[in-house]
Amino acid sequence: MPERSAPDRSAWTYSVVIPVYNSEAVVGSTVDRVVEVFEAASLRYQVVLVNDGSRDGSWDVIADLARRSSHVVALDLLRNYGQHHANLAGLRESTGDYVITMDDDLQNPPDQLLLLIDKALEGHDVVFGRFERKQAPGYRRLGSKLIDLINRRVFEQPRDLAVSNFRILHRDVVERICGSRTAHPYITGQALMFSHSPADVLVRHDPRADGTSNYGLRRITSLVLTILFSYSVFPLRAAAALGFAVAGISFLLGLFYLVRSFFVDSAVPGWTTIAVLLAVLNGVVIMLLSMLGEYVVRTLNAVSAVTTYHVSERVSS
């Protein structure tokens, strides 16, 4: 059987989207190493750097890189919108046939980019990096497992598929993501929704080169809530099921006291029972109304928002 020939990387163009947040000390090295990989492989490429409201000098660094290189474009967002909004801004700015998203802290080693590209050129429209060993705190790994569980339920992620922010997307998938109307983008889930042949490839995950991760417990919790409320009806159905269960128990309890009153005389006024029942039932009603309100607000945002972020400045040579 003849050996399968290697795919021709040079037949395509590539964009690398890198959200930047408080990475003044390391983002320059990240871009330099990305450029080295593409120059060494003689590939046509573009690097899109999106400053997501950094409070340090990250914007000055990436703006200077964009002025000095025709391959680099720098976007400065008006404020901090979050990683997925920044990625969406980068996807809309990208021009490549394939678009790679990666972090700015060198935990996604640029020398692993060609592994993603080669796997994609085998015929996959989305390829995620599967980390050999993720260099992250315990709560981050736990959060990743929770998000992975939600992805499998909400986006039908195959059980043998690993997902991450280090990924490559075909232009068709990018266009579908950019054209979707949502006030709460979640690029990983949308990539799963809008692809027909997702895959993963084993890549290295290095320790953070400088500082600490900006993706803390609060951001992980926010992401979980975004996925649940923006892409799933599970919270509403869970609350409704709880409401029905409590209502059923309350009905049976009321029936019990009604039947009991026919046979047993009670000198107790019964205000405790009434107060408990009212508190439980009112609590369930308020919970359901709050859940409905959350969906209404997110639906209103989705149908009324023209864009979910604003670019204050764009720099390119």
C-alpha positions in Angstrom: 0.0 0.0 0.0 1.5 3.4 -1.0 2.4 5.9 1.7 0.0 8.8 2.1 1.7 12.0 0.9 2.0 14.9 3.3 -0.5 17.7 2.8 0.7 20.8 1.0 0.6 23.5 3.7 1.8 26.2 1.2 -1.5 26.0 -0.8 -3.4 27.8 2.0 -3.1 31.0 4.0 -3.3 31.2 7.8 -4.4 33.7 10.4 -3.4 33.5 14.0 -5.7 35.2 16.5 -4.3 36.0 19.9 -6.4 37.8 22.6 -4.0 39.9 24.7 -4.7 40.8 28.3 -2.1 42.2 30.7 0.8 40.4 28.8 3.2 43.3 28.2 6.2 41.1 29.3 5.5 38.1 27.2 3.3 38.9 24.2 6.2 40.2 22.1 8.0 36.8 22.6 4.8 35.0 21.7 4.5 36.9 18.4 8.2 36.5 17.5 8.0 32.7 18.0 4.8 32.5 15.9 6.5 34.5 13.1 9.6 32.2 13.3 7.4 29.1 12.8 5.6 30.5 9.7 8.7 32.0 8.2 10.7 28.8 8.6 7.9 26.8 6.9 7.6 29.4 4.1 3.9 29.9 4.7 1.6 32.9 4.0 0.3 34.1 7.3 -1.3 36.9 9.3 -1.2 37.6 13.1 -4.2 39.4 14.6 -3.6 40.7 18.1 -6.6 41.8 20.1 -6.0 43.9 23.2 -8.9 43.1 25.5 -8.8 46.2 27.8 -5.3 45.5 29.3 -4.3 47.7 32.2 -0.6 47.5 31.5 1.4 48.4 28.4 0.3 45.5 26.3 -1.4 47.8 23.7 1.8 49.8 23.1 3.8 46.6 22.6 1.4 45.1 20.0 0.7 48.4 18.3 4.5 48.7 17.7 4.6 45.2 16.4 1.8 46.0 13.9 3.6 49.1 12.7 6.8 47.3 12.0 5.4 44.2 10.3 3.0 43.9 7.4 1.9 40.5 8.7 0.6 41.8 12.0 -2.7 43.6 12.8 -3.5 45.0 16.2 -6.9 45.8 17.5 -7.6 47.8 20.7 -11.0 47.0 22.3 -12.8 49.8 24.1 -12.7 47.9 27.4 -12.3 44.3 28.7 -15.1 42.2 27.1 -13.7 38.8 27.8 -11.6 36.2 25.9 -14.4 35.0 23.6 -15.5 38.5 22.5 -11.8 39.2 21.8 -11.5 36.0 19.8 -14.7 37.0 17.8 -13.2 40.4 17.0 -10.0 38.6 15.8 -12.0 36.1 13.7 -13.8 39.0 11.9 -10.5 40.7 11.2 -8.8 37.5 9.9 -8.3 36.8 6.2 -6.7 33.3 6.2 -8.2 30.1 4.7 -7.5 28.7 8.2 -7.7 30.6 11.5 -5.8 29.5 14.6 -6.6 30.8 18.0 -4.1 30.6 20.9 -3.2 32.3 24.2 -0.8 35.1 24.6 1.3 33.6 27.4 3.3 30.9 25.6 1.4 28.1 27.3 0.3 27.2 23.8 3.8 26.7 22.3 4.0 28.2 18.8 6.2 25.3 17.6 3.0 23.1 17.9 1.1 25.2 15.3 2.2 23.0 12.5 0.6 19.9 14.2 -2.8 21.7 14.1 -2.3 22.7 10.5 -1.3 19.2 9.3 -4.3 17.6 11.1 -6.7 20.1 9.6 -5.3 19.4 6.1 -6.3 15.8 6.5 -9.8 17.0 6.0 -11.0 18.3 9.3 -12.7 21.7 9.5 -12.0 22.1 13.2 -9.0 20.7 15.1 -8.4 21.3 18.9 -5.2 20.9 20.7 -5.3 18.0 23.2 -2.8 18.8 25.9 -0.5 16.0 27.0 -0.5 17.5 30.5 -2.2 20.8 31.3 0.0 23.2 33.3 -2.7 24.8 35.4 -3.9 25.0 39.1 -6.3 22.3 40.4 -9.3 24.5 40.3 -8.6 25.3 36.6 -8.5 21.6 35.8 -11.7 21.0 37.7 -13.4 23.9 35.9 -12.2 22.5 32.6 -13.8 19.1 33.4 -17.1 20.9 34.3 -17.1 22.8 31.1 -16.2 19.7 29.2 -19.2 17.9 30.7 -21.5 20.8 29.7 -20.1 20.8 26.2 -21.0 17.2 25.8 -24.5 17.8 26.9 -25.2 21.1 25.2 -23.1 20.9 22.0 -23.0 17.1 21.6 -19.2 17.0 21.9 -18.0 13.5 21.0 -16.7 11.6 24.1 -13.4 10.9 22.5 -12.8 14.6 21.5 -10.8 17.0 23.6 -11.4 20.7 23.2 -9.3 23.7 24.1 -8.7 27.4 23.2 -5.7 26.2 21.1 -7.5 25.3 17.8 -7.6 25.8 14.1 -10.8 26.6 12.2 -11.6 26.4 8.5 -12.8 29.6 6.9 -16.3 28.1 6.5 -16.6 27.5 10.2 -15.2 31.0 10.9 -17.8 32.6 8.6 -20.6 30.7 10.4 -19.4 31.8 13.8 -19.0 35.5 12.7 -22.5 35.4 11.1 -24.2 34.0 14.2 -26.3 36.5 16.2 -25.6 36.1 19.9 -24.8 38.6 22.6 -22.7 36.0 24.4 -20.2 34.3 22.0 -18.6 31.0 23.1 -16.2 30.1 20.4 -15.5 26.5 21.5 -19.2 25.6 21.5 -19.9 27.5 18.3 -17.0 25.7 16.6 -18.6 22.4 17.6 -22.0 23.5 16.4 -20.8 24.7 13.0 -18.4 22.0 12.1 -19.0 18.6 10.5 -15.7 16.9 11.1 -14.0 18.0 14.3 -10.8 16.3 15.5 -8.0 16.8 18.0 -4.3 16.4 18.0 -1.8 15.8 20.8 0.1 19.0 21.7 2.4 20.2 24.4 1.2 22.7 27.1 4.0 24.7 28.7 4.0 26.5 32.0 3.1 30.2 31.9 6.1 32.2 30.9 5.3 35.2 33.1 2.8 36.2 35.8 -0.3 34.3 36.7 -3.4 33.2 34.8 -6.1 35.8 34.3 -8.7 33.0 34.1 -9.7 32.7 37.7 -12.6 31.1 39.5 -14.9 34.0 38.8 -14.3 33.9 35.0 -14.8 30.1 34.9 -18.1 30.5 36.8 -19.2 33.3 34.4 -18.3 31.1 31.4 -20.4 28.2 32.9 -23.4 30.5 33.4 -23.0 31.9 29.9 -23.0 28.4 28.3 -26.0 27.3 30.4 -28.2 30.4 29.9 -27.2 31.3 26.3 -27.0 27.9 24.7 -29.1 25.6 26.8 -32.6 25.3 28.3 -31.3 23.0 31.0 -31.6 25.6 33.9 -35.1 26.4 33.0 -36.1 22.8 32.7 -34.3 21.9 36.0 -36.1 24.8 37.8 -39.4 23.7 36.3 -38.9 20.1 37.4 -38.0 21.3 40.9 -41.1 23.5 40.9 -43.3 20.6 39.8 -41.7 18.4 42.5 -42.3 20.9 45.3 -45.8 21.6 44.1 -46.5 17.9 44.1 -45.2 17.4 47.6 -47.1 20.4 48.8 -50.3 19.1 47.2 -49.9 15.7 48.9 -49.1 17.4 52.2 -52.2 19.5 51.9 -54.3 16.4 51.0 -52.9 14.7 54.1 -53.8 17.5 56.4 -57.3 17.7 54.8 -58.0 14.0 55.3 -56.5 14.1 58.8 -58.9 17.0 59.8 -61.9 14.7 59.2 -60.7 12.2 61.8 -58.6 14.1 64.3 -59.5 17.2 66.1 -56.7 19.6 66.4 -56.4 22.5 68.9 -53.3 23.8 67.2 -54.1 26.8 64.9 -51.7 25.4 62.2 -50.0 28.7 61.4 -46.5 27.0 61.3 -47.6 24.6 58.6 -49.1 27.4 56.6 -46.1 29.6 57.0 -43.7 26.9 55.9 -45.8 26.0 52.9 -46.2 29.6 51.8 -42.4 30.2 52.2 -41.6 27.1 50.1 -44.1 27.7 47.4 -43.3 31.5 47.1 -39.6 30.6 47.0 -40.1 28.3 44.1 -42.2 30.9 42.3 -39.6 33.6 42.8 -36.9 31.2 41.6 -38.8 30.4 38.4 -39.5 34.0 37.7 -35.8 34.8 38.2 -34.9 32.1 35.8 -37.4 33.3 33.2 -36.1 36.9 33.7 -32.5 35.7 33.0 -33.7 34.2 29.7 -35.7 37.3 28.8 -32.7 39.6 29.4 -30.4 37.4 27.3 -32.9 37.1 24.5 -33.4 40.9 24.5 -29.6 41.3 24.3 -29.3 38.9 21.4 -32.0 40.5 19.3 -31.1 44.1 20.0 -27.3 44.0 20.0 -25.6 45.1 16.8 -22.2 44.2 18.1 -21.0 42.7 21.4 -17.7 44.7 21.5 -16.3 48.0 20.1 -12.8 48.5 18.6 -11.3 51.9 19.6 -8.2 51.6 17.4 -6.8 49.5 14.7 -3.1 49.5 13.7 -1.4 47.9 10.8 1.4 48.8 8.5 
